[in-house]
């Protein structure tokens, strides 16, 4: 895919993001009220909600517009709506534990909208568009780097196969920038030549660590995507990664994972975790005791819910609005196929002949096991947060928590695949599919709204 094709796809993505931003009514996307209030806090430089220092003052008129009028997840409710519109209440919300970094585009656009004297509802439209453009700009920059490096990587094609990503980029959500950073991370690591990892330049390592640090400063679950280059490194070189010539690269890739995960843990440590359980009646201690007494029940419940074949398409690609089940099934399978071939077309990935079939298959099996383990681990906090004790379902699970793990599984397939089976005609056919699902999604959203 050349520069011209890249620009055409991005023009299309810009149109879709603008359309999604304007078609949905204010606060019509999931959790937009909570994310709006968290962005309001960041715009007032309230970067962390510690115990005893939660929220900032917001006037009643803005609060009612952002939360109460639209029946959103915002848990600090004044006693009466008849209070003076200029009175102040606290912006306490269920997104208060999230780090400030993914809210920067939203906070800046909210401050600008205040200077322009826009209403809260009009500010939401403005924030959506700015948020979407910020994400697309980041992805354009990193995908351009891959193309300018003469790497035949078709990962850009997956963007139009992610209706969930398009929906998030056109909303007031911290997941928008976080997901964009994850995709940039994928672009960047696929431009490396892992067969000569020792030749990766210092500035490339610095940028990789900056991306990992940025991802670590977002939601905790997304940090796991930083293990992907380590998986690629092992797939390409096998156990040679522990030899003197490659051990430095191996340690640096491990450090990348530790940086992202460690940064996430720091935010979890210092924020007031009671905000997670606002208003839902969850009792974490009772839930933990139940899980410890019934570990096999919880594991079976988690796997049956997260990896149910009948619901797998909605697990990976939940749009919440606008697409029926058949379209989502098609989107899911096209995403898997396109991800597989996108990774496969990296010309620098060649499995050494001395990397045995047993080792390659073991690598894939190990990654598959990690995928299931991560699914269980990610479902635990959701189970503790949303579910009554012994409830026989898993409430609150959303596919975006699993989406960053998907590349870890897909790239491990490289270890047992043959890249020379892919030809240009097949790649051109795949590129045409990038316009199918977003067009259907846009049409359905128009009809839905």
C-alpha positions, 0 to 999 in steps of 0.5 A, spaced: 500 500 500 502 506 497 502 513 500 496 515 495 492 509 498 494 511 505 491 518 504 485 515 500 483 511 506 484 517 511 480 521 508 475 516 508 476 515 516 475 523 517 469 523 513 466 517 517 469 520 524 465 527 523 459 523 521 459 519 527 460 525 531 454 529 529 449 523 528 449 521 535 445 525 540 449 529 545 451 523 551 448 518 546 455 514 547 456 509 553 459 513 559 460 519 555 457 523 561 462 520 566 468 521 561 465 528 560 466 530 567 473 527 568 475 531 562 472 537 566 477 535 572 483 535 567 481 541 564 482 544 571 488 541 572 485 536 577 490 530 574 488 525 580 483 523 585 486 521 591 482 519 597 480 526 601 481 530 594 476 527 589 473 532 584 472 539 582 467 544 582 462 544 576 456 549 576 449 546 577 447 548 570 453 544 566 452 538 571 445 537 569 446 538 562 452 533 562 449 528 567 442 528 570 438 531 563 441 525 560 441 519 565 448 518 565 453 515 569 455 520 574 454 519 581 454 525 585 447 528 585 444 534 588 438 534 592 434 538 588 434 541 580 431 547 583 437 550 585 440 556 582 444 554 576 450 558 578 451 553 584 457 549 585 457 541 586 462 536 585 464 532 579 465 526 582 464 520 577 465 513 575 471 515 571 475 518 576 480 513 577 483 514 570 489 517 568 489 524 565 493 523 559 487 520 554 483 526 556 488 531 554 484 532 547 478 532 550 480 537 556 483 542 551 477 542 546 473 543 552 477 549 555 476 552 548 469 551 547 468 554 554 472 560 551 467 560 545 461 560 550 458 554 547 453 550 551 454 543 554 451 539 548 455 543 543 461 542 546 460 535 546 460 535 538 466 539 538 470 535 543 468 528 539 471 531 533 477 534 536 478 527 539 477 523 533 482 528 529 487 527 534 487 519 534 487 519 526 493 524 526 497 520 531 495 513 527 497 517 520 504 519 523 506 512 525 503 509 519 507 514 514 513 512 518 512 504 516 510 506 509 516 511 508 521 505 511 519 501 505 515 496 509 510 492 505 505 492 512 498 492 510 496 493 518 493 500 516 487 496 512 485 494 519 483 501 521 477 501 517 475 494 519 474 496 526 467 499 527 468 499 534 474 504 534 471 508 529 465 509 534 470 510 540 474 516 536 467 519 535 465 520 542 467 523 548 471 517 551 478 516 554 478 509 550 479 513 543 486 516 544 488 509 548 486 505 542 489 509 537 496 509 541 495 501 541 494 501 534 500 506 533 504 501 537 502 495 533 504 499 526 511 501 530 513 494 532 511 491 525 517 496 522 522 493 526 527 487 523 527 482 528 532 478 525 537 483 526 534 486 532 541 488 535 541 493 530 535 497 532 537 504 533 537 508 540 532 513 537 527 507 535 528 504 542 526 511 545 520 512 541 518 505 543 519 506 550 515 513 550 509 509 546 509 504 552 509 509 557 503 513 554 499 506 554 501 505 561 498 512 562 491 510 560 487 504 562 490 498 565 488 493 561 491 496 555 498 495 557 498 488 555 499 490 548 506 491 550 508 484 550 507 484 542 514 485 540 517 480 545 512 475 542 515 477 535 522 477 537 521 470 540 517 468 534 523 470 529 529 468 533 526 462 537 531 461 543 536 464 540 533 471 543 538 469 550 544 469 546 549 474 547 548 477 540 540 478 542 540 478 549 540 486 550 534 487 545 530 481 549 532 485 555 530 492 552 523 489 550 522 486 557 523 493 560 518 496 555 513 491 558 515 492 565 515 500 564 507 500 561 505 495 566 509 499 572 506 505 570 499 503 570 500 500 577 502 506 580 496 510 577 492 504 580 495 505 587 494 512 588 487 513 586 481 513 590 479 506 588 472 507 591 470 511 585 470 504 581 464 502 585 460 508 585 452 507 585 453 499 583 452 496 590 458 492 589 461 489 595 468 487 593 470 483 599 464 479 599 466 477 591 473 476 592 471 471 598 466 468 593 471 467 588 476 464 592 471 459 595 469 457 588 475 458 583 473 453 578 466 456 578 469 463 576 473 460 571 468 457 567 463 463 568 469 467 565 471 463 559 463 461 557 462 469 557 468 472 554 469 466 549 462 464 547 462 462 540 455 465 539 457 472 542 464 472 540 463 477 535 460 482 540 466 481 545 471 483 540 467 488 536 461 491 540 458 497 537 453 498 542 448 501 537 447 501 529 449 494 527 445 488 527 448 481 529 450 479 522 454 485 520 458 484 526 459 477 525 462 479 518 466 484 521 469 480 526 471 475 521 474 480 516 478 483 522 481 476 523 483 475 516 485 482 515 490 482 521 493 475 519 495 477 512 497 484 515 502 481 519 504 476 514 506 481 509 511 484 513 518 482 509 522 482 514 519 477 518 522 470 516 522 464 521 529 461 521 530 454 518 533 451 524 526 453 528 523 447 529 516 445 527 515 443 534 518 450 537 513 454 532 507 450 534 509 451 542 510 458 541 503 459 538 500 454 543 503 458 549 500 465 546 493 462 545 494 460 553 496 467 554 490 469 551 485 465 555 489 467 561 488 474 560 481 474 558 480 471 565 484 476 569 481 482 565 474 479 567 475 479 574 475 486 576 469 486 572 466 481 576 468 484 582 465 491 580 458 489 577 456 482 579 452 480 585 455 475 589 454 468 586 450 471 580 450 466 574 453 471 569 458 476 567 456 483 567 460 489 565 464 485 560 466 490 554 470 487 548 475 493 548 478 490 554 480 484 550 481 488 543 489 489 545 490 482 546 488 480 539 494 482 536 498 478 541 495 472 538 495 473 531 502 475 531 504 468 534 501 465 528 507 468 524 511 462 527 507 457 523 505 460 517 508 461 510 509 468 508 510 467 500 503 464 500 501 471 499 500 475 493 499 482 490 492 480 488 490 477 494 492 483 498 488 488 493 482 484 494 483 485 502 484 492 501 477 493 498 474 490 504 476 496 508 471 500 505 465 495 506 464 495 514 465 502 515 460 504 510 455 499 512 456 501 519 455 509 517 448 507 513 446 503 520 447 509 524 444 514 520 438 509 520 438 508 527 439 515 529 
